[in-house]
Amino acid sequence: MFVNQLEREGLILLDQFEELQLTPSESSDLTGLFNKVSLPDPDVRVHDLPMDRKVFESSFQNTKDHI
């Protein structure tokens, strides 16, 4: 669900995750992380939300490394 929300907001492409293979531990950790993240207010545009550039770059690099 969280990944679908990110795709709708234009932050990721869903096909980036199609071949991602996670261990059960990684899957559990990722699910726990997603459960802690609140979804943005649908009335707020994504571009109006502040984003830590280092967090974005780290997440993007980790995604690329797993693909």
Biopython code that builds the backbone (N, CA, C, O; Angstrom):
import numpy as np
from Bio.PDB.StructureBuilder import StructureBuilder

atoms = [
    (1, "MET", "N", (0.820, -1.189, 0.000)),
    (1, "MET", "CA", (0.000, 0.000, 0.000)),
    (1, "MET", "C", (0.864, 1.254, 0.000)),
    (1, "MET", "O", (0.598, 2.179, -0.767)),
    (2, "PHE", "N", (1.892, 1.306, 0.842)),
    (2, "PHE", "CA", (2.763, 2.471, 0.910)),
    (2, "PHE", "C", (3.469, 2.697, -0.420)),
    (2, "PHE", "O", (3.591, 3.834, -0.876)),
    (3, "VAL", "N", (3.937, 1.613, -1.046)),
    (3, "VAL", "CA", (4.612, 1.720, -2.341)),
    (3, "VAL", "C", (3.645, 2.277, -3.382)),
    (3, "VAL", "O", (4.039, 3.101, -4.208)),
    (4, "ASN", "N", (2.396, 1.844, -3.355)),
    (4, "ASN", "CA", (1.394, 2.376, -4.288)),
    (4, "ASN", "C", (1.187, 3.869, -4.075)),
    (4, "ASN", "O", (1.034, 4.619, -5.039)),
    (5, "GLN", "N", (1.180, 4.306, -2.812)),
    (5, "GLN", "CA", (1.034, 5.734, -2.497)),
    (5, "GLN", "C", (2.222, 6.517, -3.049)),
    (5, "GLN", "O", (2.048, 7.594, -3.618)),
    (6, "LEU", "N", (3.432, 5.976, -2.881)),
    (6, "LEU", "CA", (4.624, 6.647, -3.401)),
    (6, "LEU", "C", (4.564, 6.763, -4.920)),
    (6, "LEU", "O", (4.971, 7.777, -5.488)),
    (7, "GLU", "N", (4.056, 5.724, -5.574)),
    (7, "GLU", "CA", (3.936, 5.770, -7.034)),
    (7, "GLU", "C", (2.916, 6.828, -7.454)),
    (7, "GLU", "O", (3.165, 7.586, -8.392)),
    (8, "ARG", "N", (1.778, 6.887, -6.775)),
    (8, "ARG", "CA", (0.760, 7.894, -7.102)),
    (8, "ARG", "C", (1.312, 9.305, -6.945)),
    (8, "ARG", "O", (0.967, 10.205, -7.710)),
    (9, "GLU", "N", (2.175, 9.490, -5.944)),
    (9, "GLU", "CA", (2.761, 10.806, -5.695)),
    (9, "GLU", "C", (3.916, 11.103, -6.645)),
    (9, "GLU", "O", (4.454, 12.210, -6.638)),
    (10, "GLY", "N", (4.298, 10.128, -7.457)),
    (10, "GLY", "CA", (5.373, 10.332, -8.417)),
    (10, "GLY", "C", (6.764, 10.239, -7.823)),
    (10, "GLY", "O", (7.730, 10.703, -8.429)),
    (11, "LEU", "N", (6.881, 9.638, -6.632)),
    (11, "LEU", "CA", (8.183, 9.542, -5.973)),
    (11, "LEU", "C", (8.974, 8.316, -6.404)),
    (11, "LEU", "O", (10.204, 8.314, -6.338)),
    (12, "ILE", "N", (8.285, 7.284, -6.840)),
    (12, "ILE", "CA", (8.958, 6.062, -7.306)),
    (12, "ILE", "C", (8.204, 5.511, -8.503)),
    (12, "ILE", "O", (7.071, 5.908, -8.777)),
    (13, "LEU", "N", (8.835, 4.603, -9.202)),
    (13, "LEU", "CA", (8.171, 3.843, -10.251)),
    (13, "LEU", "C", (7.944, 2.440, -9.710)),
    (13, "LEU", "O", (8.881, 1.798, -9.237)),
    (14, "LEU", "N", (6.726, 1.969, -9.774)),
    (14, "LEU", "CA", (6.374, 0.679, -9.187)),
    (14, "LEU", "C", (7.212, -0.454, -9.756)),
    (14, "LEU", "O", (7.539, -1.400, -9.040)),
    (15, "ASP", "N", (7.568, -0.371, -11.043)),
    (15, "ASP", "CA", (8.344, -1.457, -11.638)),
    (15, "ASP", "C", (9.743, -1.580, -11.045)),
    (15, "ASP", "O", (10.413, -2.587, -11.272)),
    (16, "GLN", "N", (10.200, -0.579, -10.291)),
    (16, "GLN", "CA", (11.490, -0.677, -9.606)),
    (16, "GLN", "C", (11.458, -1.767, -8.539)),
    (16, "GLN", "O", (12.504, -2.303, -8.173)),
    (17, "PHE", "N", (10.282, -2.097, -8.042)),
    (17, "PHE", "CA", (10.155, -3.031, -6.931)),
    (17, "PHE", "C", (9.715, -4.427, -7.358)),
    (17, "PHE", "O", (9.664, -5.334, -6.528)),
    (18, "GLU", "N", (9.398, -4.616, -8.636)),
    (18, "GLU", "CA", (8.839, -5.889, -9.080)),
    (18, "GLU", "C", (9.786, -7.065, -8.884)),
    (18, "GLU", "O", (9.343, -8.161, -8.539)),
    (19, "GLU", "N", (11.079, -6.859, -9.098)),
    (19, "GLU", "CA", (12.028, -7.966, -8.996)),
    (19, "GLU", "C", (12.855, -7.911, -7.721)),
    (19, "GLU", "O", (13.835, -8.645, -7.591)),
    (20, "LEU", "N", (12.485, -7.074, -6.798)),
    (20, "LEU", "CA", (13.205, -6.943, -5.544)),
    (20, "LEU", "C", (12.936, -8.166, -4.671)),
    (20, "LEU", "O", (11.787, -8.455, -4.336)),
    (21, "GLN", "N", (13.994, -8.880, -4.305)),
    (21, "GLN", "CA", (13.868, -10.076, -3.471)),
    (21, "GLN", "C", (14.362, -9.754, -2.066)),
    (21, "GLN", "O", (15.531, -9.418, -1.879)),
    (22, "LEU", "N", (13.487, -9.855, -1.090)),
    (22, "LEU", "CA", (13.844, -9.573, 0.295)),
    (22, "LEU", "C", (13.832, -10.852, 1.111)),
    (22, "LEU", "O", (13.031, -11.757, 0.877)),
    (23, "THR", "N", (14.745, -10.903, 2.080)),
    (23, "THR", "CA", (14.698, -12.009, 3.031)),
    (23, "THR", "C", (13.506, -11.763, 3.946)),
    (23, "THR", "O", (13.006, -10.639, 4.002)),
    (24, "PRO", "N", (13.032, -12.787, 4.671)),
    (24, "PRO", "CA", (11.926, -12.558, 5.606)),
    (24, "PRO", "C", (12.253, -11.466, 6.633)),
    (24, "PRO", "O", (11.381, -10.680, 7.001)),
    (25, "SER", "N", (13.500, -11.419, 7.090)),
    (25, "SER", "CA", (13.910, -10.400, 8.056)),
    (25, "SER", "C", (13.848, -9.004, 7.440)),
    (25, "SER", "O", (13.355, -8.067, 8.068)),
    (26, "GLU", "N", (14.349, -8.866, 6.210)),
    (26, "GLU", "CA", (14.305, -7.570, 5.525)),
    (26, "GLU", "C", (12.863, -7.150, 5.277)),
    (26, "GLU", "O", (12.515, -5.981, 5.443)),
    (27, "SER", "N", (12.039, -8.089, 4.886)),
    (27, "SER", "CA", (10.636, -7.797, 4.635)),
    (27, "SER", "C", (9.947, -7.310, 5.909)),
    (27, "SER", "O", (9.172, -6.354, 5.881)),
    (28, "SER", "N", (10.237, -7.975, 7.017)),
    (28, "SER", "CA", (9.664, -7.588, 8.301)),
    (28, "SER", "C", (10.133, -6.194, 8.712)),
    (28, "SER", "O", (9.338, -5.374, 9.170)),
    (29, "ASP", "N", (11.436, -5.934, 8.543)),
    (29, "ASP", "CA", (11.984, -4.617, 8.887)),
    (29, "ASP", "C", (11.349, -3.526, 8.031)),
    (29, "ASP", "O", (11.009, -2.455, 8.536)),
    (30, "LEU", "N", (11.191, -3.796, 6.740)),
    (30, "LEU", "CA", (10.614, -2.820, 5.826)),
    (30, "LEU", "C", (9.145, -2.569, 6.150)),
    (30, "LEU", "O", (8.683, -1.429, 6.118)),
    (31, "THR", "N", (8.422, -3.626, 6.460)),
    (31, "THR", "CA", (7.019, -3.479, 6.838)),
    (31, "THR", "C", (6.895, -2.641, 8.101)),
    (31, "THR", "O", (6.025, -1.775, 8.194)),
    (32, "GLY", "N", (7.770, -2.900, 9.077)),
    (32, "GLY", "CA", (7.770, -2.112, 10.307)),
    (32, "GLY", "C", (8.042, -0.644, 10.045)),
    (32, "GLY", "O", (7.416, 0.231, 10.643)),
    (33, "LEU", "N", (8.978, -0.381, 9.148)),
    (33, "LEU", "CA", (9.300, 1.001, 8.795)),
    (33, "LEU", "C", (8.117, 1.678, 8.121)),
    (33, "LEU", "O", (7.772, 2.809, 8.464)),
    (34, "PHE", "N", (7.490, 0.995, 7.159)),
    (34, "PHE", "CA", (6.344, 1.575, 6.467)),
    (34, "PHE", "C", (5.187, 1.829, 7.425)),
    (34, "PHE", "O", (4.454, 2.805, 7.263)),
    (35, "ASN", "N", (5.017, 0.967, 8.415)),
    (35, "ASN", "CA", (3.929, 1.151, 9.370)),
    (35, "ASN", "C", (4.147, 2.373, 10.256)),
    (35, "ASN", "O", (3.187, 2.933, 10.785)),
    (36, "LYS", "N", (5.400, 2.789, 10.423)),
    (36, "LYS", "CA", (5.709, 3.970, 11.242)),
    (36, "LYS", "C", (5.507, 5.271, 10.474)),
    (36, "LYS", "O", (5.355, 6.334, 11.077)),
    (37, "VAL", "N", (5.507, 5.190, 9.147)),
    (37, "VAL", "CA", (5.417, 6.383, 8.308)),
    (37, "VAL", "C", (3.960, 6.737, 8.086)),
    (37, "VAL", "O", (3.165, 5.901, 7.657)),
    (38, "SER", "N", (3.617, 7.978, 8.380)),
    (38, "SER", "CA", (2.242, 8.401, 8.118)),
    (38, "SER", "C", (2.144, 8.880, 6.677)),
    (38, "SER", "O", (3.061, 9.511, 6.151)),
    (39, "LEU", "N", (1.034, 8.572, 6.059)),
    (39, "LEU", "CA", (0.808, 9.008, 4.688)),
    (39, "LEU", "C", (0.546, 10.508, 4.686)),
    (39, "LEU", "O", (-0.074, 11.034, 5.610)),
    (40, "PRO", "N", (1.012, 11.191, 3.659)),
    (40, "PRO", "CA", (0.813, 12.641, 3.609)),
    (40, "PRO", "C", (-0.652, 13.001, 3.430)),
    (40, "PRO", "O", (-1.452, 12.215, 2.923)),
    (41, "ASP", "N", (-0.974, 14.200, 3.856)),
    (41, "ASP", "CA", (-2.312, 14.743, 3.665)),
    (41, "ASP", "C", (-2.576, 14.819, 2.162)),
    (41, "ASP", "O", (-1.784, 15.423, 1.439)),
    (42, "PRO", "N", (-3.670, 14.222, 1.669)),
    (42, "PRO", "CA", (-3.927, 14.220, 0.227)),
    (42, "PRO", "C", (-4.097, 15.621, -0.355)),
    (42, "PRO", "O", (-3.972, 15.802, -1.567)),
    (43, "ASP", "N", (-4.381, 16.622, 0.494)),
    (43, "ASP", "CA", (-4.556, 17.992, 0.012)),
    (43, "ASP", "C", (-3.229, 18.737, -0.141)),
    (43, "ASP", "O", (-3.192, 19.834, -0.697)),
    (44, "VAL", "N", (-2.134, 18.138, 0.355)),
    (44, "VAL", "CA", (-0.820, 18.775, 0.268)),
    (44, "VAL", "C", (-0.077, 18.176, -0.912)),
    (44, "VAL", "O", (0.047, 16.956, -1.021)),
    (45, "ARG", "N", (0.416, 19.028, -1.790)),
    (45, "ARG", "CA", (1.186, 18.538, -2.928)),
    (45, "ARG", "C", (2.537, 18.039, -2.440)),
    (45, "ARG", "O", (3.109, 18.604, -1.507)),
    (46, "VAL", "N", (3.050, 16.987, -3.063)),
    (46, "VAL", "CA", (4.326, 16.386, -2.667)),
    (46, "VAL", "C", (5.444, 17.408, -2.732)),
    (46, "VAL", "O", (6.325, 17.422, -1.872)),
    (47, "HIS", "N", (5.418, 18.261, -3.740)),
    (47, "HIS", "CA", (6.504, 19.217, -3.914)),
    (47, "HIS", "C", (6.521, 20.262, -2.805)),
    (47, "HIS", "O", (7.517, 20.967, -2.642)),
    (48, "ASP", "N", (5.434, 20.374, -2.039)),
    (48, "ASP", "CA", (5.387, 21.320, -0.932)),
    (48, "ASP", "C", (5.952, 20.730, 0.352)),
    (48, "ASP", "O", (6.199, 21.454, 1.317)),
    (49, "LEU", "N", (6.157, 19.413, 0.366)),
    (49, "LEU", "CA", (6.657, 18.762, 1.567)),
    (49, "LEU", "C", (8.174, 18.853, 1.623)),
    (49, "LEU", "O", (8.843, 18.643, 0.611)),
    (50, "PRO", "N", (8.731, 19.167, 2.803)),
    (50, "PRO", "CA", (10.194, 19.201, 2.908)),
    (50, "PRO", "C", (10.752, 17.783, 2.834)),
    (50, "PRO", "O", (10.124, 16.847, 3.329)),
    (51, "MET", "N", (11.919, 17.615, 2.224)),
    (51, "MET", "CA", (12.542, 16.300, 2.149)),
    (51, "MET", "C", (14.026, 16.451, 2.421)),
    (51, "MET", "O", (14.688, 17.313, 1.842)),
    (52, "ASP", "N", (14.538, 15.622, 3.291)),
    (52, "ASP", "CA", (15.964, 15.611, 3.570)),
    (52, "ASP", "C", (16.676, 15.001, 2.368)),
    (52, "ASP", "O", (16.452, 13.834, 2.045)),
    (53, "ARG", "N", (17.528, 15.771, 1.705)),
    (53, "ARG", "CA", (18.190, 15.308, 0.476)),
    (53, "ARG", "C", (19.037, 14.069, 0.734)),
    (53, "ARG", "O", (19.079, 13.169, -0.104)),
    (54, "LYS", "N", (19.717, 14.005, 1.887)),
    (54, "LYS", "CA", (20.560, 12.844, 2.187)),
    (54, "LYS", "C", (19.711, 11.581, 2.324)),
    (54, "LYS", "O", (20.116, 10.514, 1.863)),
    (55, "VAL", "N", (18.560, 11.688, 2.942)),
    (55, "VAL", "CA", (17.665, 10.540, 3.089)),
    (55, "VAL", "C", (17.189, 10.094, 1.716)),
    (55, "VAL", "O", (17.171, 8.899, 1.421)),
    (56, "PHE", "N", (16.803, 11.048, 0.876)),
    (56, "PHE", "CA", (16.343, 10.710, -0.468)),
    (56, "PHE", "C", (17.440, 10.013, -1.258)),
    (56, "PHE", "O", (17.200, 8.969, -1.863)),
    (57, "GLU", "N", (18.648, 10.584, -1.257)),
    (57, "GLU", "CA", (19.749, 10.005, -2.029)),
    (57, "GLU", "C", (20.119, 8.622, -1.513)),
    (57, "GLU", "O", (20.399, 7.722, -2.305)),
    (58, "SER", "N", (20.122, 8.441, -0.196)),
    (58, "SER", "CA", (20.446, 7.144, 0.391)),
    (58, "SER", "C", (19.395, 6.104, 0.003)),
    (58, "SER", "O", (19.740, 4.983, -0.370)),
    (59, "SER", "N", (18.121, 6.471, 0.089)),
    (59, "SER", "CA", (17.043, 5.550, -0.265)),
    (59, "SER", "C", (17.099, 5.197, -1.740)),
    (59, "SER", "O", (16.903, 4.040, -2.114)),
    (60, "PHE", "N", (17.367, 6.191, -2.579)),
    (60, "PHE", "CA", (17.442, 5.959, -4.016)),
    (60, "PHE", "C", (18.601, 5.024, -4.339)),
    (60, "PHE", "O", (18.452, 4.110, -5.150)),
    (61, "GLN", "N", (19.761, 5.247, -3.708)),
    (61, "GLN", "CA", (20.927, 4.400, -3.967)),
    (61, "GLN", "C", (20.664, 2.974, -3.495)),
    (61, "GLN", "O", (21.019, 2.022, -4.190)),
    (62, "ASN", "N", (20.046, 2.812, -2.326)),
    (62, "ASN", "CA", (19.736, 1.475, -1.818)),
    (62, "ASN", "C", (18.783, 0.746, -2.754)),
    (62, "ASN", "O", (18.921, -0.459, -2.965)),
    (63, "THR", "N", (17.819, 1.465, -3.317)),
    (63, "THR", "CA", (16.886, 0.855, -4.259)),
    (63, "THR", "C", (17.624, 0.400, -5.514)),
    (63, "THR", "O", (17.407, -0.711, -5.997)),
    (64, "LYS", "N", (18.493, 1.257, -6.040)),
    (64, "LYS", "CA", (19.261, 0.905, -7.238)),
    (64, "LYS", "C", (20.160, -0.301, -6.976)),
    (64, "LYS", "O", (20.315, -1.156, -7.848)),
    (65, "ASP", "N", (20.754, -0.377, -5.782)),
    (65, "ASP", "CA", (21.654, -1.483, -5.445)),
    (65, "ASP", "C", (20.924, -2.821, -5.424)),
    (65, "ASP", "O", (21.530, -3.857, -5.696)),
    (66, "HIS", "N", (19.627, -2.812, -5.104)),
    (66, "HIS", "CA", (18.865, -4.053, -4.995)),
    (66, "HIS", "C", (18.236, -4.485, -6.309)),
    (66, "HIS", "O", (17.739, -5.606, -6.422)),
    (67, "ILE", "N", (18.255, -3.617, -7.289)),
    (67, "ILE", "CA", (17.608, -3.949, -8.566)),
    (67, "ILE", "C", (18.574, -4.659, -9.474)),
    (67, "ILE", "O", (18.217, -5.020, -10.595)),
]
sb = StructureBuilder()
sb.init_structure("model")
sb.init_model(0)
sb.init_chain("A")
sb.init_seg("    ")
for serial, (resi, resn, name, xyz) in enumerate(atoms, 1):
    if name == "N":
        sb.init_residue(resn, " ", resi, " ")
    sb.init_atom(name, np.array(xyz, "f"), 0.0, 1.0, " ", f" {name:<3s}", serial, name[0])
structure = sb.get_structure()
